[in-house]
Amino acid sequence: MSEIVNVEINGIKVQAEKGWNILQAAKKAGVTIPTLCYHPDLKPGASCGLCIVRELQQDRKDPTKWKPSRKMVRACVAKVREGMRVITHDPEIVETRRTVLELILANHPNDCLQCPRSGNCELQKLASDFGIRENPFPKEIIHHENDCSTGTIILNPDKCIKCGRCTEVCQEMQNVWALEFIGRGEQTVMAPAASLTLDKSPCIKCGQCSAHCPVGAIYENDQTSEVWSALRDPEKTCVVQIAPAVRVALGEAFGMKPGELSTGKIYAALRRLGFNKVFDTNFSADVTIMEEGTEFVKRFTANTKLPLITSCCPAWTDWMEKYAPDFVDNFSTAKSPQQMLSVLAKTYWADKNGVDFRKVHMTSIMPCTAKKFEIRRDKYMSASGAQDTDVVLTTRELARMIKAAGIDFVNLPEEKADKLLGDYTGAGTLFGVTGGVMEAALRTAYCLITKEEQPPKIEFTEIRGLEGVKKATIDIKGTKVNIAVAHQMGNVEKVLNEIREDLKNGVRPRYDFIEVMACRGGCVGGGGQPCLATDEIRKARAAGLYTDDEKSAQRMSHQNPEVQALYKDFLGQPGSGTAERLLHTHYAKTEVYRFS
């Protein structure tokens, strides 16, 4: 049990845990201290200076009296202690904070109307809160070109406020080290090492830098104009799919609570935008389990190329090819659900409906910026004969389209997805949360191994939650299956190093099956989701997906009638020649830095 200390925040008595900073204690007291560089996901950097507070000290002559210290401390790094008394706001503190903001704004562009974070910008909000209308300091902006090289996220160094969140995320959370601060003083710029462009850096396009940036210095490559253009083209049959995690996050852009399911409203909104058919990526998540589950059972029973490692996350596969190519043979060859649904839409669905696949335009709504990279990563992403996924929009981009179309999202009626590629089981919806792919796979793998229709338990709670690495041993009628689940790239190498140690010692790998997701919490915390996510929000989004699973009529992927029909009418069986050609891919080592 944590040790408790008693502190006072503006005269309000608070019991705080030892080790908390003043920001956390103030929040418990109902006091908001302004910050720009602080984020609960990250180690405090104390770089912006907005969170200054003043500690009260006992009068040496009269211990019954307390007086403000002349020294101010930064609340994000100052730890609470027994008996501490703090003043968070007084005229001098407020004026100092205002001056800090004015200095930041003096080096920040005034193009808020064109900024992708307008209305959701932390700097903009603070400037409004402090009533800053004029700036006493001269405007001085050192211009740098935008970096649009990856086609997924865009760096706009002119808007950078040097808070350090992006570098902390990239280096410490994700263990990628694509971003750092280069230069000194006013020449400092946030960029890859050696001032390379992002496409030549170790960047894995996960977008966590953009999700944590407080301003518009890093943002997703907006491709909504491409989708609007396709929707206006009478020659195109516009189809769309939505990922599992989108349904528990999109509503936040319209005032709904995090985790509140809005699946039926999303289907309705997409039809009102003009899409001809609305499909659901949860369906192809079920297909992924059929392919990946079969792949695992084959490897496990033959005791070869273990552990099998999931490959649904494109940021993770990019990281693996750059940093852990020794595990290429361990990767599942199954494509991600996004790519499976896209190729099935342009083959299976198009054939069934007499539609020319070359006129099918697939838009994919994803919680992830790396999905924009995945659709062009190699030739296997065009297995239909055309590029399988035409455009990827993030959750944030879809929200903007709905608002631009004047759709009253909250009051939309609930609708259903279209047939053939729309029905899903509870297992499919779990793909949006860390541990979900593993849980879905175990449900079906149990049945494949035992030839039984129902496992003794369907929920594997031991692999749920936000612990960085979760490990468990699953008993399948006396057969032990050792599994590991890792999320947030900084946690992954620990698991890989354990496998490397086993292989070096010539023993069987300690894990049979490993799930990895690049983003904290899995796709619910993806780089394309509504910004400003915290663990509290991630947990709420995850809870929404677990609710979707619990209320599903079928909760195991192989029970999906549409999936059964797909294999009967088109694919034959999991791992068949047709399935291999359309639903599988390959991986290879890539260079981390490219100087060509």
For each residue, the residues with C-beta under 8 A, 3 or more apart:
1:
2: 17 18 19
3: 17 18
4: 15 16 17 18
5: 15 16 17 18 80 81 82 83 84
6: 13 14 15 16 82 83
7: 13 14 16 25 80 81 82 83 84 85 86
8: 11 12 13 14 56 84 85 86
9: 12 14 22 25 26 29 31 86 88
10: 29 31 86 87 88 89
11: 8
12: 8 9 29 30 31
13: 6 7 8
14: 6 7 8 9 25 28 29
15: 4 5 6
16: 4 5 6 7 20 24 25 28 80
17: 2 3 4 5 20 24
18: 2 3 4 5 80 81
19: 2 79
20: 16 17 24 25 79 80
21: 24 25 44 75 76 77 78 79 80
22: 9 25 26 33 51 53 73 75 76 78 79 80 86 88
23: 26 27 33 35 38 51 75 76
24: 16 17 20 21 27 28 80
25: 7 9 14 16 20 21 22 28 29 80 86
26: 9 22 23 29 31 32 33 53 75 86 88
27: 23 24 30 31 32
28: 14 16 24 25
29: 9 10 12 14 25 26
30: 12 27
31: 9 10 12 26 27 88
32: 26 27
33: 22 23 26 51 53 75 88
34: 50 51 97 126 129
35: 23 38 48 50 51 75 76
36: 48 50 104 122 123 126 161 163 214
37: 44 45 46 47 48 50 76 163 164 165 214
38: 23 35 42 44 45 48 51 76
39: 42 165 212
40: 534 535
41: 169 173 212 520 534 535
42: 38 39 45 165 168 169 172 173 212
43: 168 172
44: 21 37 38 74 76 77
45: 37 38 42 76 163 164 165 168
46: 37 49 51 74 76 77
47: 37 162 163 164
48: 35 36 37 38 51 100 104 161 163
49: 46 52 74 100
50: 34 35 36 37 97 100 101 126
51: 22 23 33 34 35 38 46 48 74 75 76
52: 49 72 73 74 75 93 96 97
53: 22 26 33 72 73 74 75 78 86 87 88 93
54: 68 69 71 72 73 86 87 90 93
55: 68 69 71 73 78 84 85 86 87
56: 8 66 67 68 69 85 86 87
57: 66 67 68 69
58: 63 65 66
59: 62 63 64 65 66 67
60: 63
61:
62: 59 65
63: 58 59 60
64: 59
65: 58 59 62
66: 56 57 58 59 85
67: 56 57 59
68: 54 55 56 57 87 90
69: 54 55 56 57 72
70:
71: 54 55
72: 52 53 54 69 93 96
73: 22 52 53 54 55 77 78
74: 44 46 49 51 52 53 77 78
75: 21 22 23 26 33 35 51 52 53 78 86 88
76: 21 22 23 35 37 38 44 45 46 51
77: 21 44 46 73 74
78: 21 22 53 55 73 74 75
79: 19 20 21 22
80: 5 7 16 18 20 21 22 24 25 84
81: 5 7 18 84
82: 5 6 7
83: 5 6 7
84: 5 7 8 55 80 81
85: 7 8 55 56 66
86: 7 8 9 10 22 25 26 53 54 55 56 75
87: 10 53 54 55 56 68 90 93
88: 9 10 22 26 31 33 53 75 93
89: 10 93 94
90: 54 68 87 93 94
91: 94 95
92: 95 96
93: 52 53 54 72 87 88 89 90 96 97
94: 89 90 91 97 98 130
95: 91 92 98 99
96: 52 72 92 93 99 100
97: 34 50 52 93 94 100 101 130
98: 94 95 101 102 130 132
99: 95 96 102 103
100: 48 49 50 96 97 103 104
101: 50 97 98 104 105 123 126 127 130 132
102: 98 99 105 106 132 135 136 137
103: 99 100 106 107 137
104: 36 48 100 101 107 108 123 161
105: 101 102 108 123 127 132 135 137
106: 102 103 135 137 138 139 140
107: 103 104 140 141 161 186
108: 104 105 123 141 159 161 215
109: 141 158 159
110: 139
111: 114 115
112: 115 118 121 124
113: 118
114: 111 118
115: 111 112 118 121 159 215 216
116: 216 219 220 222
117: 120 121 124 213 215 216 219 531
118: 112 113 114 115 121 124 216
119: 124
120: 117 531 532
121: 112 115 117 118 124 125 214 215 216
122: 36 125 126 214 215 532
123: 36 101 104 105 108 126 127 161 214 215
124: 112 117 118 119 121 127 128 215
125: 121 122 128 129
126: 34 36 50 101 122 123 129 130
127: 101 105 123 124 130 132
128: 124 125 131 132
129: 34 125 126
130: 94 97 98 101 126 127
131: 128
132: 98 101 102 105 127 128 135
133:
134:
135: 102 105 106 132 139
136: 102
137: 102 103 105 106
138: 106
139: 106 110 135
140: 106 107 186
141: 107 108 109 158
142: 158 186 187
143: 158
144: 157 158 189
145:
146: 154 155 156 157
147: 154 155 157 191 197 198
148: 151 154 221
149: 197 198 199 200
150: 153 198 199 203 205 221 373
151: 148 221 372 373 376
152: 205 207 220 221 369 370 372 373
153: 150 198 205 207 209 210 218 219 220 221 369 527
154: 146 147 148 218 219 220 221
155: 146 147 190 191 198 217 218
156: 146 159 160 216 217 218 219
157: 144 146 147 160 189 190 191 217
158: 109 141 142 143 144 217
159: 108 109 115 156 215 216 217
160: 156 157 189 190 215 217
161: 36 48 104 107 108 123 214 215 217
162: 47 181 188 190
163: 36 37 45 47 48 214
164: 37 45 47 167 168 181
165: 37 39 42 45 168 169 209 212 213 214
166: 169 170 179 190 209 212 213 217 218
167: 164 170 171 179 180 181 190
168: 42 43 45 164 165 171 172 173
169: 41 42 165 166 172 173 174 208 209 212
170: 166 167 173 174 176 177 178 179 208 209
171: 167 168 174 175 176 177 179 180
172: 42 43 168 169 175 490
173: 41 42 168 169 170 208 488 489 490 520
174: 169 170 171 204 206 208 488 489 490 518
175: 171 172 489 490 492 493
176: 170 171 202 203 204 206 319 489
177: 170 171 180 193 202
178: 170 192 198 201 202 203 204
179: 166 167 170 171 190 191 192 201 203 209
180: 167 171 177 190 191 192 193
181: 162 164 167 188 189 190
182: 188 189 190 191 193 195
183: 187 188 189
184: 187 188
185: 188
186: 107 140 142
187: 142 183 184
188: 162 181 182 183 184 185
189: 144 157 160 181 182 183 195
190: 155 157 160 162 166 167 179 180 181 182 217
191: 147 155 157 179 180 182 195 196
192: 178 179 180 195 196 197 198 200 201 202 203
193: 177 180 182 196 201 593
194: 593
195: 182 189 191 192
196: 191 192 193 200 201 593 595
197: 147 149 192 200 201
198: 147 149 150 153 155 178 192 201 203
199: 149 150 203 594
200: 149 192 196 197 593 594 595
201: 178 179 192 193 196 197 198 593
202: 176 177 178 192 322 323 592 593
203: 150 176 178 179 192 198 199
204: 174 176 178 315 316 318 319 322 370 489 518
205: 150 152 153 314 315 318 369 370 372 373 527
206: 174 176 315 368 369 370 489 518 519 527
207: 152 153 210 211 220 315 368 369 370 394 526 527 528
208: 169 170 173 174 211 212 518 519 520 527
209: 153 165 166 169 170 179 212 213 218 527
210: 153 207 213 218 219 220 369 527 531
211: 207 208 525 526 527 528 529 531 533
212: 39 41 42 165 166 169 208 209 531
213: 117 165 166 209 210 216 217 218 219 531
214: 36 37 121 122 123 161 163 165
215: 108 115 117 121 122 123 124 159 160 161
216: 115 116 117 118 121 156 159 213 219
217: 155 156 157 158 159 160 161 166 190 213
218: 153 154 155 156 166 209 210 213
219: 116 117 153 154 156 210 213 216 222
220: 116 152 153 154 207 210 369 372 394 396 397 527 528
221: 148 150 151 152 153 154 369 372
222: 116 219 225 397 400
223: 226 227 372 391 392 393 397
224: 227 228 393 397 400 401 404
225: 222 228 229
226: 223 229 230 390 391
227: 223 224 230 231 363 391 393 401
228: 224 225 231 232 401
229: 225 226 232 233
230: 226 227 233 236 238 361 363 390 391
231: 227 228 238 273 274 275
232: 228 229
233: 229 230 236 361
234:
235: 359
236: 230 233 359 360 361
237: 276 277 355 359 360 361
238: 230 231 274 275 276 277 361 363
239: 275 276 277 278 279 345 349 360 361 362 363
240: 270 275 277 278 279 362 363 364 365
241: 279 280 281 284 338 341 342 345 362 363 364 365 421
242: 246 247 263 266 267 270 278 280 281 365
243: 246 281 337 338 364 365 366 367 368 431 432 523
244: 247 281 282 285 428 429 430 431 432 433 436 523 545
245: 248 249 367 395 432 433 522 523 524 526 529 541 545
246: 242 243 249 250 266 365 366 367 395 398
247: 242 244 250 261 262 263 266 429 544 545 548
248: 245 251 258 259 260 261 262 432 524 540 541 542 544 545 548
249: 245 246 252 258 367 395 524 529 530 541
250: 246 247 253 254 262 266 395 398 399 409 530
251: 248 254 255 256 257 260 262 265 409 410
252: 249 255 256 257 258 530
253: 250 395 396 399 402 403 530
254: 250 251 399 402 409 410
255: 251 252 410
256: 251 252 260 262 410
257: 251 252 260 540
258: 248 249 252 537 540 541 544
259: 248 540 541 542 543 544
260: 248 251 256 257 544
261: 247 248 544 547 548
262: 247 248 250 251 256 265 266 409
263: 242 247 266 267 280 414 548
264: 267 268 412 413 414 415 416
265: 251 262 268 269 409 410 412 413 414
266: 242 246 247 250 262 263 269 270 365
267: 242 263 264 270 271 278 414 415 416 417
268: 264 265 271 272 412 413 414 415
269: 265 266 272 273 402 407 409 412
270: 240 242 266 267 273 275 278 365
271: 267 268 274 275 278 415
272: 268 269 405 407 412
273: 231 269 270 401 402 405 407
274: 231 238 271
275: 231 238 239 240 270 271 278 363
276: 237 238 239
277: 237 238 239 240 349 418
278: 239 240 242 267 270 271 275 415 417 418 422
279: 239 240 241 283 341 345 349 417 418 421 422
280: 241 242 263 283 417 421 422 423 424
281: 241 242 243 244 284 285 337 338 341 364 431
282: 244 285 286 337 424 425 428 429 431
283: 279 280 286 287 341 417 421 422 423 424 428 560 562 563
284: 241 281 287 288 337 338 340 341 344 421 428
285: 244 281 282 288 289 337 424 427 428 429 431 440 557
286: 282 283 289 290 424 425 427 428 440 557 558 560 563
287: 283 284 290 291 337 340 341 344 557 563 566 583
288: 284 285 291 292 312 334 335 336 337 340 431 437 557
289: 285 286 292 293 427 428 440 441 444 557 558
290: 286 287 293 294 444 557 558 563 567 574
291: 287 288 294 295 334 340 574 575 579 583 584
292: 288 289 295 296 308 310 332 334 441
293: 289 290 296 297 441 444 445 448 557 558 574
294: 290 291 297 298 448 574 575
295: 291 292 298 299 308 332 333 334 575
296: 292 293 299 300 308 332 441 445 512 513
297: 293 294 300 301 445 448 449
298: 294 295 301 302 575
299: 295 296 302 303 304 305 306 308
300: 296 297 303 306 308 449 481 512 513
301: 297 298 449
302: 298 299
303: 299 300 306 508
304: 299
305: 299 308 329 330
306: 299 300 303 330 508 509 511 512
307: 330 484 499 509 511 512 513 514
308: 292 295 296 299 300 305 330 332 512 513 514
309: 320 327 330 331 332 514 515 516
310: 292 313 332 437 438 441 514 515 516
311: 316 317 331 332 333 334 335 336 585 587
312: 288 334 336 337 431 437 517
313: 310 316 317 336 368 370 516 517 518 519 523
314: 205 317 318 336 368 370 371 373 374 377
315: 204 205 206 207 318 319 368 370 489 518 519 527
316: 204 311 313 319 320 489 492 516 517 518
317: 311 313 314 320 321 331 587
318: 204 205 314 315 321 322 370 373 377 590
319: 176 204 315 316 322 323 324 489 492 518
320: 309 316 317 323 324 325 327 328 331 587
321: 317 318 325 328 587 588 589 590
322: 202 204 318 319 325 590 591 592
323: 202 319 320 493 592
324: 319 320 327 493 496
325: 320 321 322 328 588 589 590
326: 500
327: 309 320 324 330 331 496 499
328: 320 321 325 331 587 588 589
329: 305
330: 305 306 307 308 309 327
331: 309 311 317 320 327 328 587
332: 292 295 296 308 309 310 311
333: 295 311 584 585 586
334: 288 291 292 295 311 312 340 583 584 585
335: 288 311 339 340 343 380 583 584 585
336: 288 311 312 313 314 339 340 371 374
337: 243 281 282 284 285 287 288 312 340 341 428 431
338: 241 243 281 284 341 342 364 366 371 374 375 389 392
339: 335 336 342 343 374 375 381 388 389 585
340: 284 287 288 291 334 335 336 337 343 344 582 583
341: 241 279 281 283 284 287 337 338 344 345 364 421
342: 241 338 339 345 346 362 364 375 384 388 389
343: 335 339 340 346 347 383 384 388 582 583
344: 284 287 340 341 347 348 349 421 566 582
345: 239 241 279 341 342 348 349 350 360 362 421
346: 342 343 349 350 357 360 362 384 385 386 388
347: 343 344 350 351 357 384 570 582
348: 344 345 351 352 420 421 566 569 570
349: 239 277 279 344 345 346 352 353 355 420 421
350: 345 346 347 353 354 355 356 357 360
351: 347 348 354 570
352: 348 349 420
353: 349 350
354: 350 351
355: 237 349 350 359 360
356: 350 359 360
357: 346 347 350 360 384 385 386
358: 385 386
359: 235 236 237 355 356
360: 236 237 239 345 346 350 355 356 357
361: 230 233 236 237 238 239 390 391
362: 239 240 241 342 345 346 388 389 390 391
363: 227 230 238 239 240 241 275 390 391 392 393
364: 240 241 243 281 338 341 342 371 375 389 391 392 393
365: 240 241 242 243 246 266 270 392 393 394 395 398
366: 243 246 338 371 392 393 394 395 526 528
367: 243 245 246 249 394 395 432 523 524 526 527 528 529
368: 206 207 243 313 314 315 371 394 519 523 526 527 528
369: 152 153 205 206 207 210 220 221 372 373 394 526 527 528
370: 152 204 205 206 207 313 314 315 318 373 374 518 527
371: 314 336 338 364 366 368 374 375 392 528
372: 151 152 205 220 221 223 369 375 392
373: 150 151 152 205 314 318 369 370 376 377
374: 314 336 338 339 370 371 377 381 389 392
375: 338 339 342 364 371 372 381 387 388 389 390 392
376: 151 373 381 387
377: 314 318 373 374 381
378: 381 585 586
379: 382
380: 335 383 584 585 586
381: 339 374 375 376 377 378 387 388 389 585
382: 379 385 386 387 388
383: 343 380 388 581 582
384: 342 343 346 347 357 388 582
385: 346 357 358 382
386: 346 357 358 382
387: 375 376 381 382 390
388: 339 342 343 346 362 375 381 382 383 384
389: 338 339 342 362 364 374 375 381 392
390: 226 230 361 362 363 375 387
391: 223 226 227 230 361 362 363 364
392: 223 338 363 364 365 366 371 372 374 375 389
393: 223 224 227 363 364 365 366 397 398 401
394: 207 220 365 366 367 368 369 397 398 527 528 529
395: 245 246 249 250 253 365 366 367 398 399 526 528 529 530
396: 220 253 399 400 528 529 530 531
397: 220 222 223 224 393 394 400 401 528
398: 246 250 365 393 394 395 401 402
399: 250 253 254 395 396 402 403 530
400: 222 224 396 397 403 404
401: 224 227 228 273 393 397 398 404 405
402: 253 254 269 273 398 399 405 407 409
403: 253 399 400 406 407
404: 224 400 401
405: 272 273 401 402
406: 403
407: 269 272 273 402 403 412
408: 411 412
409: 250 251 254 262 265 269 402 412
410: 251 254 255 256 265
411: 408
412: 264 265 268 269 272 407 408 409
413: 264 265 268
414: 263 264 265 267 268
415: 264 267 268 271 278
416: 264 267 422
417: 267 278 279 280 283 421 422 423
418: 277 278 279 421 422
419: 422 423 562
420: 348 349 352 562 565 566
421: 241 279 280 283 284 341 344 345 348 349 417 418 562
422: 278 279 280 283 416 417 418 419 562
423: 280 283 417 419 560 561 562
424: 280 282 283 285 286 428 429 552 560
425: 282 286 428 429 552 554 555 556 557 559 560
426: 429 430 548 549 550 551 552 554 555 556
427: 285 286 289 430 439 440 443 444 549 555 556 557
428: 244 282 283 284 285 286 289 337 424 425 431 440 557 560
429: 244 247 282 285 424 425 426 432 436 545 548 549 552
430: 244 426 427 433 435 436 437 439 440 545 546 549
431: 243 244 281 282 285 288 312 337 428 436 437 440 523
432: 243 244 245 248 367 429 436 522 523 524 541 542 545
433: 244 245 430 436 464 521 522 523 524 541 542 545 546
434: 466 485 487 515 517 521 522 542
435: 430 438 439 460 463 464 465 470 485 487 515 522
436: 244 429 430 431 432 433 439 440 522 545
437: 288 310 312 430 431 440 441 515 517
438: 310 435 441 442 460 463 483 485 513 515
439: 427 430 435 436 442 443 459 460 463 464
440: 285 286 289 427 428 430 431 436 437 443 444 556 557
441: 289 292 293 296 310 437 438 444 445 513 515
442: 438 439 445 446 455 460 474 481 483
443: 427 439 440 446 447 455 458 555 556 557
444: 289 290 293 427 440 441 447 448 556 557 558
445: 293 296 297 441 442 448 449 476 481
446: 442 443 449 450 452 455 476
447: 443 444 450 451 452 453 454 455 556 558
448: 293 294 297 444 445 451 558
449: 297 300 301 445 446 476 477 479
450: 446 447 455 476 477
451: 447 448
452: 446 447 455
453: 447
454: 447 458
455: 442 443 446 447 450 452 458
456:
457: 460
458: 443 454 455 555 556
459: 439
460: 435 438 439 442 457 463 464 472 474
461: 464
462: 470 472
463: 435 438 439 460 470 472 483 485 515
464: 433 435 439 460 461 470 542 546
465: 435 470
466: 434 487 520 521 535 538 539
467: 470
468: 486 487 488 490 491
469: 484 485 486 491 494 495
470: 435 462 463 464 465 467 484 485 486
471: 482 483 484 485 511
472: 460 462 463 482 483
473: 480 481 482 483
474: 442 460 480 481 482 483
475: 478 479 480 481
476: 445 446 449 450 479 480 481
477: 449 450
478: 475
479: 449 475 476
480: 473 474 475 476
481: 300 442 445 473 474 475 476 512 513
482: 471 472 473 474 510 511 512 513
483: 438 442 463 471 472 473 474 511 512 513 514 515
484: 307 469 470 471 495 511 513 514 515
485: 434 435 438 463 469 470 471 514 515 516
486: 468 469 470 491 492 494 495 514 515 516 517
487: 434 435 466 468 491 516 517 518 519 520 521 522
488: 173 174 468 491 492 518 519 520
489: 173 174 175 176 204 206 315 316 319 492 518
490: 172 173 174 175 468 493
491: 468 469 486 487 488 494 495
492: 175 316 319 486 488 489 495 496 516
493: 175 323 324 490 496 497
494: 469 486 491 497 498
495: 469 484 486 491 492 498 499 511 514 516
496: 324 327 492 493 499 500
497: 493 494 500 501
498: 494 495 501 502 510 511
499: 307 327 495 496 502 503 509 510 511
500: 326 496 497 503 504
501: 497 498 504 505
502: 498 499 505 507 508 509 510
503: 499 500 506 509
504: 500 501
505: 501 502
506: 503
507: 502
508: 303 306 502
509: 306 307 499 502 503 512
510: 482 498 499 502
511: 306 307 471 482 483 484 495 498 499 514
512: 296 300 306 307 308 481 482 483 509
513: 296 300 307 308 438 441 481 482 483 484
514: 307 308 309 310 483 484 485 486 495 511
515: 309 310 434 435 437 438 441 463 483 484 485 486
516: 309 310 313 316 485 486 487 492 495
517: 312 313 316 434 437 486 487 522 523
518: 174 204 206 208 313 315 316 319 370 487 488 489
519: 206 208 313 315 368 487 488 522 523 525 526 527
520: 41 173 208 466 487 488 525 535 538
521: 433 434 466 487 524 525 533 535 538 539 541 542
522: 245 432 433 434 435 436 487 517 519 525 526 542
523: 243 244 245 313 367 368 431 432 433 517 519 526 529
524: 245 248 249 367 432 433 521 529 538 541 542 545
525: 211 519 520 521 522 529 533 538 541
526: 207 211 245 366 367 368 369 395 519 522 523 529
527: 153 205 206 207 208 209 210 211 220 315 367 368 369 370 394 519
528: 207 211 220 366 367 368 369 371 394 395 396 397
529: 211 245 249 367 394 395 396 523 524 525 526 533 541
530: 249 250 252 253 395 396 399 533
531: 117 120 210 211 212 213 396
532: 120 122 537
533: 211 521 525 529 530 537 538
534: 40 41 537 538
535: 40 41 466 520 521 538 539
536: 539 540
537: 258 532 533 534 540 541
538: 466 520 521 524 525 533 534 535 541 542
539: 466 521 535 536 542 543
540: 248 257 258 259 536 537 543 544
541: 245 248 249 258 259 432 433 521 524 525 529 537 538 544 545
542: 248 259 432 433 434 464 521 522 524 538 539 545 546
543: 259 539 540 546 547
544: 247 248 258 259 260 261 540 541 547 548
545: 244 245 247 248 429 430 432 433 436 524 541 542 548 549
546: 430 433 464 542 543 549 550
547: 261 543 544 550 551
548: 247 248 261 263 426 429 544 545 551 552
549: 426 427 429 430 545 546 552 555
550: 426 546 547
551: 426 547 548
552: 424 425 426 429 548 549 555
553:
554: 425 426 559 560
555: 425 426 427 443 458 549 552 559
556: 425 426 427 440 443 444 447 458 559
557: 285 286 287 288 289 290 293 425 427 428 440 443 444 560 563
558: 286 289 290 293 444 447 448 563 564
559: 425 554 555 556
560: 283 286 423 424 425 428 554 557 563 564
561: 423 564 565
562: 283 419 420 421 422 423 565 566
563: 283 286 287 290 557 558 560 566 567
564: 558 560 561 567 568
565: 420 561 562 568 569
566: 287 344 348 420 562 563 569 570 571
567: 290 563 564 570 571 572 573 574
568: 564 565
569: 348 565 566
570: 347 348 351 566 567 578
571: 566 567 574 576 578 579 582 583
572: 567 576 577 578 579
573: 567 576 579
574: 290 291 293 294 567 571 579
575: 291 294 295 298 579 580
576: 571 572 573 579 580
577: 572 580 581
578: 570 571 572 581 582
579: 291 571 572 573 574 575 576 582 583 584
580: 575 576 577 583 584
581: 383 577 578 584
582: 340 343 344 347 383 384 571 578 579
583: 287 291 334 335 340 343 571 579 580
584: 291 333 334 335 380 579 580 581
585: 311 333 334 335 339 378 380 381
586: 333 378 380
587: 311 317 320 321 328 331
588: 321 325 328
589: 321 325 328
590: 318 321 322 325
591: 322 594
592: 202 322 323
593: 193 194 196 200 201 202
594: 199 200 591
595: 196 200
596:
